[in-house]
Amino acid sequence: MRTTLEPSTGPGPAPRTTRPGDVAAVRAVDLVKTYGSGRTAVRALDSVSVAITRGQLTAVMGPSGSGKSTLMHCLAGLDTVTSGQVFLGGREISGLADRELTTVRRDQVGFVFQAFNLLPTLTAAQNITLPLELAGTEVDPGLLQATAIALGLQDRLAHRPSELSGGQQQRVAIARALITRPDVVFADEPTGALDSRTGQQLLAQLRSASRELGQTIVLVTHDPAAAAHADRVLLLADGALVDELDAPGTDDLLAALTRLGS
Ligand SMILES: Nc1ncnc2c1ncn2[C@@H]1O[C@H](COP(=O)(O)OP(=O)(O)OP(=O)(O)O)[C@@H](O)[C@H]1O
């Protein structure tokens, strides 16, 4: 097992989590991910180096098969890397053993998926605080309130998922990912199960929650209108990072994707 810290910018012991001076919440250096071996090997990520800025909403776009999910999985400690390094919160996670990666995922990362994955018998509040309960951490009512307000859920906390709209259910799932204040929240096509208007509202809320709480969020999406909510958009093609756009509009993204032939 190999664990190193990012090069320190100052004296003193290197802390476990992101230092105040760090701008990157998560960083990949020369990341390579190959599936399979021999003639059937697929190089899903081909030497990707990228830094995800703290407190920003970053979207990852690219044609189908370009490596978006693979990049997310490697950055989040869900998958091993073939070579290269991943630093999460200033600590290298590439090379960690499975048990340590489980702790990284529990303590440093939040996830939001297309399917909301809420527990039907629990209220919205209980769903949101579930990660804290599972970790044996006391629930701070102020933190729950602030998270609920950031997502416009303060009047829905006593409701069960079946009593909530799809958009509200996904906001509960986002609140659940934010409640532990992880280094990064990864959202994989979070609007995939929502109609386009509700999806747009959800993304606006995701972005404002990111700003209000200073939460780093990585959004994986096919949808240029979704990615247009991001502070920065990373474009992947054939496993390589081919472009980075700052606060692009939907038209800029459509043009960039057209150039990639997607
Ligand atoms: N478990 C796996 N075994 C073999 N090949 C894989 C595996 N997972 C992904 N791949 C391949 O790696 C490449 C990148 O896949 P990935 O799922 O990361 O792309 P993506 O951009 O997320 O695609 P999509 O937009 O279609 O979800 C593809 O060629 C894919 O077929």
The ligand as a Tripos MOL2 file, in Angstrom:
@<TRIPOS>MOLECULE
LIG
   31    33     1     0     0
SMALL
NO_CHARGES

@<TRIPOS>ATOM
      1 N1        -16.0790   -2.8310  -16.7890 N.pl3     1 LIG1
      2 C1        -15.6720   -2.5920  -18.0270 C.ar      1 LIG1
      3 N2        -15.0670   -3.5540  -18.7660 N.ar      1 LIG1
      4 C2        -14.6160   -3.3140  -20.0200 C.ar      1 LIG1
      5 N3        -14.7320   -2.1320  -20.6400 N.ar      1 LIG1
      6 C3        -15.3200   -1.1350  -19.9650 C.ar      1 LIG1
      7 C4        -15.8290   -1.3190  -18.6400 C.ar      1 LIG1
      8 N4        -16.3720   -0.1290  -18.2280 N.ar      1 LIG1
      9 C5        -16.2150    0.7350  -19.2520 C.ar      1 LIG1
     10 N5        -15.5930    0.1330  -20.2920 N.ar      1 LIG1
     11 C6        -15.2190    0.7700  -21.5710 C.3       1 LIG1
     12 O1        -14.4440    1.9270  -21.2650 O.3       1 LIG1
     13 C7        -14.7820    2.9970  -22.1390 C.3       1 LIG1
     14 C8        -15.2770    4.1960  -21.3150 C.3       1 LIG1
     15 O2        -16.4960    3.8430  -20.6840 O.3       1 LIG1
     16 P1        -17.3070    4.8500  -19.7440 P.3       1 LIG1
     17 O3        -18.4770    4.0870  -19.1980 O.co2     1 LIG1
     18 O4        -16.3800    5.4700  -18.7750 O.co2     1 LIG1
     19 O5        -17.7840    5.9550  -20.7940 O.3       1 LIG1
     20 P2        -18.8870    7.0910  -20.6150 P.3       1 LIG1
     21 O6        -18.3370    8.3040  -21.2450 O.co2     1 LIG1
     22 O7        -19.3150    7.1740  -19.1950 O.co2     1 LIG1
     23 O8        -20.0570    6.4880  -21.5170 O.3       1 LIG1
     24 P3        -21.6520    6.7250  -21.4580 P.3       1 LIG1
     25 O9        -21.8560    8.1840  -21.7380 O.co2     1 LIG1
     26 O10       -22.1600    5.8650  -22.5770 O.co2     1 LIG1
     27 O11       -22.1350    6.2980  -20.1060 O.co2     1 LIG1
     28 C9        -15.8250    2.4380  -23.0940 C.3       1 LIG1
     29 O12       -15.1680    2.0120  -24.2540 O.3       1 LIG1
     30 C10       -16.4080    1.2660  -22.3390 C.3       1 LIG1
     31 O13       -16.8950    0.2840  -23.2340 O.3       1 LIG1
@<TRIPOS>BOND
     1     1     2 1
     2     2     3 ar
     3     2     7 ar
     4     3     4 ar
     5     4     5 ar
     6     5     6 ar
     7     6     7 ar
     8     6    10 ar
     9     7     8 ar
    10     8     9 ar
    11     9    10 ar
    12    10    11 1
    13    11    12 1
    14    11    30 1
    15    12    13 1
    16    13    14 1
    17    13    28 1
    18    14    15 1
    19    15    16 1
    20    16    17 2
    21    16    18 1
    22    16    19 1
    23    19    20 1
    24    20    21 2
    25    20    22 1
    26    20    23 1
    27    23    24 1
    28    24    25 2
    29    24    26 1
    30    24    27 1
    31    28    29 1
    32    28    30 1
    33    30    31 1
@<TRIPOS>SUBSTRUCTURE
     1 LIG1         1 GROUP 0 **** ****
